[in-house]
Amino acid sequence: MSYSIMSMGASTKNQAQQSLKTLSDLEANREAQNKNIKQQKKQSTLGGVGTGAMIGAQFGGPWGAVIGGVIGGIAGSL
């Protein structure tokens, strides 16, 4: 009788440990995805700034580059 109770306890413990491992893996994946999303957004914003500055410089010289960079940064962050 005591063997089956001990066996059930060990089985429950193993299931709990497996569930914790699964939750830990899911959390790690979620954190990695969030990090990738932030990096992609940052690259998009920087690309928009560069593109806007280049276009602005063609039309308005240095001031056009500044204004184009700001507008490009805003557009790239959307």
mmCIF file of the C-alpha atoms, coordinates in Angstrom:
data_MODEL
# 
_entry.id   MODEL 
# 
loop_
_atom_site.group_PDB 
_atom_site.id 
_atom_site.type_symbol 
_atom_site.label_atom_id 
_atom_site.label_alt_id 
_atom_site.label_comp_id 
_atom_site.label_asym_id 
_atom_site.label_entity_id 
_atom_site.label_seq_id 
_atom_site.pdbx_PDB_ins_code 
_atom_site.Cartn_x 
_atom_site.Cartn_y 
_atom_site.Cartn_z 
_atom_site.occupancy 
_atom_site.B_iso_or_equiv 
_atom_site.pdbx_formal_charge 
_atom_site.auth_seq_id 
_atom_site.auth_comp_id 
_atom_site.auth_asym_id 
_atom_site.auth_atom_id 
_atom_site.pdbx_PDB_model_num 
ATOM 1  C CA . MET A 1 1  ? 0.000  0.000  0.000   1.00 0.00 ? 1  MET A CA 1 
ATOM 2  C CA . SER A 1 2  ? 2.714  2.489  0.942   1.00 0.00 ? 2  SER A CA 1 
ATOM 3  C CA . TYR A 1 3  ? 4.584  1.653  -2.263  1.00 0.00 ? 3  TYR A CA 1 
ATOM 4  C CA . SER A 1 4  ? 1.715  2.862  -4.432  1.00 0.00 ? 4  SER A CA 1 
ATOM 5  C CA . ILE A 1 5  ? 1.401  6.121  -2.437  1.00 0.00 ? 5  ILE A CA 1 
ATOM 6  C CA . MET A 1 6  ? 5.139  6.722  -2.809  1.00 0.00 ? 6  MET A CA 1 
ATOM 7  C CA . SER A 1 7  ? 4.920  5.916  -6.489  1.00 0.00 ? 7  SER A CA 1 
ATOM 8  C CA . MET A 1 8  ? 2.056  8.371  -6.930  1.00 0.00 ? 8  MET A CA 1 
ATOM 9  C CA . GLY A 1 9  ? 4.064  11.055 -5.117  1.00 0.00 ? 9  GLY A CA 1 
ATOM 10 C CA . ALA A 1 10 ? 7.061  10.518 -7.368  1.00 0.00 ? 10 ALA A CA 1 
ATOM 11 C CA . SER A 1 11 ? 4.844  10.603 -10.454 1.00 0.00 ? 11 SER A CA 1 
ATOM 12 C CA . THR A 1 12 ? 3.208  13.844 -9.318  1.00 0.00 ? 12 THR A CA 1 
ATOM 13 C CA . LYS A 1 13 ? 6.618  15.351 -8.602  1.00 0.00 ? 13 LYS A CA 1 
ATOM 14 C CA . ASN A 1 14 ? 7.886  14.392 -12.084 1.00 0.00 ? 14 ASN A CA 1 
ATOM 15 C CA . GLN A 1 15 ? 4.794  15.887 -13.732 1.00 0.00 ? 15 GLN A CA 1 
ATOM 16 C CA . ALA A 1 16 ? 5.231  19.119 -11.776 1.00 0.00 ? 16 ALA A CA 1 
ATOM 17 C CA . GLN A 1 17 ? 8.900  19.359 -12.715 1.00 0.00 ? 17 GLN A CA 1 
ATOM 18 C CA . GLN A 1 18 ? 8.094  18.737 -16.384 1.00 0.00 ? 18 GLN A CA 1 
ATOM 19 C CA . SER A 1 19 ? 5.409  21.435 -16.293 1.00 0.00 ? 19 SER A CA 1 
ATOM 20 C CA . LEU A 1 20 ? 7.861  23.917 -14.766 1.00 0.00 ? 20 LEU A CA 1 
ATOM 21 C CA . LYS A 1 21 ? 10.426 23.100 -17.447 1.00 0.00 ? 21 LYS A CA 1 
ATOM 22 C CA . THR A 1 22 ? 7.837  23.607 -20.182 1.00 0.00 ? 22 THR A CA 1 
ATOM 23 C CA . LEU A 1 23 ? 6.791  26.960 -18.689 1.00 0.00 ? 23 LEU A CA 1 
ATOM 24 C CA . SER A 1 24 ? 10.423 28.006 -18.415 1.00 0.00 ? 24 SER A CA 1 
ATOM 25 C CA . ASP A 1 25 ? 11.038 27.146 -22.074 1.00 0.00 ? 25 ASP A CA 1 
ATOM 26 C CA . LEU A 1 26 ? 7.940  29.094 -23.143 1.00 0.00 ? 26 LEU A CA 1 
ATOM 27 C CA . GLU A 1 27 ? 9.092  32.126 -21.147 1.00 0.00 ? 27 GLU A CA 1 
ATOM 28 C CA . ALA A 1 28 ? 12.551 31.985 -22.714 1.00 0.00 ? 28 ALA A CA 1 
ATOM 29 C CA . ASN A 1 29 ? 11.012 31.822 -26.201 1.00 0.00 ? 29 ASN A CA 1 
ATOM 30 C CA . ARG A 1 30 ? 8.731  34.762 -25.444 1.00 0.00 ? 30 ARG A CA 1 
ATOM 31 C CA . GLU A 1 31 ? 11.645 36.858 -24.191 1.00 0.00 ? 31 GLU A CA 1 
ATOM 32 C CA . ALA A 1 32 ? 13.691 36.034 -27.300 1.00 0.00 ? 32 ALA A CA 1 
ATOM 33 C CA . GLN A 1 33 ? 10.784 37.002 -29.575 1.00 0.00 ? 33 GLN A CA 1 
ATOM 34 C CA . ASN A 1 34 ? 10.292 40.297 -27.737 1.00 0.00 ? 34 ASN A CA 1 
ATOM 35 C CA . LYS A 1 35 ? 13.993 41.064 -28.059 1.00 0.00 ? 35 LYS A CA 1 
ATOM 36 C CA . ASN A 1 36 ? 13.861 40.363 -31.813 1.00 0.00 ? 36 ASN A CA 1 
ATOM 37 C CA . ILE A 1 37 ? 10.808 42.594 -32.229 1.00 0.00 ? 37 ILE A CA 1 
ATOM 38 C CA . LYS A 1 38 ? 12.519 45.474 -30.412 1.00 0.00 ? 38 LYS A CA 1 
ATOM 39 C CA . GLN A 1 39 ? 15.626 45.069 -32.560 1.00 0.00 ? 39 GLN A CA 1 
ATOM 40 C CA . GLN A 1 40 ? 13.586 45.056 -35.775 1.00 0.00 ? 40 GLN A CA 1 
ATOM 41 C CA . LYS A 1 41 ? 11.725 48.190 -34.712 1.00 0.00 ? 41 LYS A CA 1 
ATOM 42 C CA . LYS A 1 42 ? 15.003 49.938 -33.887 1.00 0.00 ? 42 LYS A CA 1 
ATOM 43 C CA . GLN A 1 43 ? 16.461 49.015 -37.281 1.00 0.00 ? 43 GLN A CA 1 
ATOM 44 C CA . SER A 1 44 ? 13.310 50.231 -39.028 1.00 0.00 ? 44 SER A CA 1 
ATOM 45 C CA . THR A 1 45 ? 13.494 53.586 -37.242 1.00 0.00 ? 45 THR A CA 1 
ATOM 46 C CA . LEU A 1 46 ? 17.178 54.026 -38.033 1.00 0.00 ? 46 LEU A CA 1 
ATOM 47 C CA . GLY A 1 47 ? 16.588 53.095 -41.661 1.00 0.00 ? 47 GLY A CA 1 
ATOM 48 C CA . GLY A 1 48 ? 13.802 55.668 -41.862 1.00 0.00 ? 48 GLY A CA 1 
ATOM 49 C CA . VAL A 1 49 ? 16.053 58.351 -40.390 1.00 0.00 ? 49 VAL A CA 1 
ATOM 50 C CA . GLY A 1 50 ? 18.793 57.595 -42.914 1.00 0.00 ? 50 GLY A CA 1 
ATOM 51 C CA . THR A 1 51 ? 16.458 57.500 -45.876 1.00 0.00 ? 51 THR A CA 1 
ATOM 52 C CA . GLY A 1 52 ? 14.654 60.673 -44.822 1.00 0.00 ? 52 GLY A CA 1 
ATOM 53 C CA . ALA A 1 53 ? 17.937 62.497 -44.274 1.00 0.00 ? 53 ALA A CA 1 
ATOM 54 C CA . MET A 1 54 ? 19.212 61.515 -47.711 1.00 0.00 ? 54 MET A CA 1 
ATOM 55 C CA . ILE A 1 55 ? 16.029 62.622 -49.450 1.00 0.00 ? 55 ILE A CA 1 
ATOM 56 C CA . GLY A 1 56 ? 15.873 65.817 -47.422 1.00 0.00 ? 56 GLY A CA 1 
ATOM 57 C CA . ALA A 1 57 ? 19.491 66.656 -48.226 1.00 0.00 ? 57 ALA A CA 1 
ATOM 58 C CA . GLN A 1 58 ? 18.779 66.364 -51.938 1.00 0.00 ? 58 GLN A CA 1 
ATOM 59 C CA . PHE A 1 59 ? 16.023 68.948 -51.737 1.00 0.00 ? 59 PHE A CA 1 
ATOM 60 C CA . GLY A 1 60 ? 16.977 71.247 -48.885 1.00 0.00 ? 60 GLY A CA 1 
ATOM 61 C CA . GLY A 1 61 ? 20.659 70.876 -48.102 1.00 0.00 ? 61 GLY A CA 1 
ATOM 62 C CA . PRO A 1 62 ? 21.659 70.466 -44.433 1.00 0.00 ? 62 PRO A CA 1 
ATOM 63 C CA . TRP A 1 63 ? 18.341 71.722 -43.072 1.00 0.00 ? 63 TRP A CA 1 
ATOM 64 C CA . GLY A 1 64 ? 16.488 69.434 -45.425 1.00 0.00 ? 64 GLY A CA 1 
ATOM 65 C CA . ALA A 1 65 ? 18.583 66.543 -44.158 1.00 0.00 ? 65 ALA A CA 1 
ATOM 66 C CA . VAL A 1 66 ? 17.648 67.330 -40.544 1.00 0.00 ? 66 VAL A CA 1 
ATOM 67 C CA . ILE A 1 67 ? 13.964 67.731 -41.332 1.00 0.00 ? 67 ILE A CA 1 
ATOM 68 C CA . GLY A 1 68 ? 13.962 64.654 -43.561 1.00 0.00 ? 68 GLY A CA 1 
ATOM 69 C CA . GLY A 1 69 ? 15.716 62.628 -40.860 1.00 0.00 ? 69 GLY A CA 1 
ATOM 70 C CA . VAL A 1 70 ? 13.115 63.593 -38.252 1.00 0.00 ? 70 VAL A CA 1 
ATOM 71 C CA . ILE A 1 71 ? 10.227 62.826 -40.597 1.00 0.00 ? 71 ILE A CA 1 
ATOM 72 C CA . GLY A 1 72 ? 11.888 59.561 -41.655 1.00 0.00 ? 72 GLY A CA 1 
ATOM 73 C CA . GLY A 1 73 ? 12.416 58.568 -38.024 1.00 0.00 ? 73 GLY A CA 1 
ATOM 74 C CA . ILE A 1 74 ? 8.781  59.204 -37.211 1.00 0.00 ? 74 ILE A CA 1 
ATOM 75 C CA . ALA A 1 75 ? 7.611  57.313 -40.284 1.00 0.00 ? 75 ALA A CA 1 
ATOM 76 C CA . GLY A 1 76 ? 10.005 54.447 -39.590 1.00 0.00 ? 76 GLY A CA 1 
ATOM 77 C CA . SER A 1 77 ? 8.747  54.028 -36.030 1.00 0.00 ? 77 SER A CA 1 
ATOM 78 C CA . LEU A 1 78 ? 5.120  53.558 -37.080 1.00 0.00 ? 78 LEU A CA 1 
# 
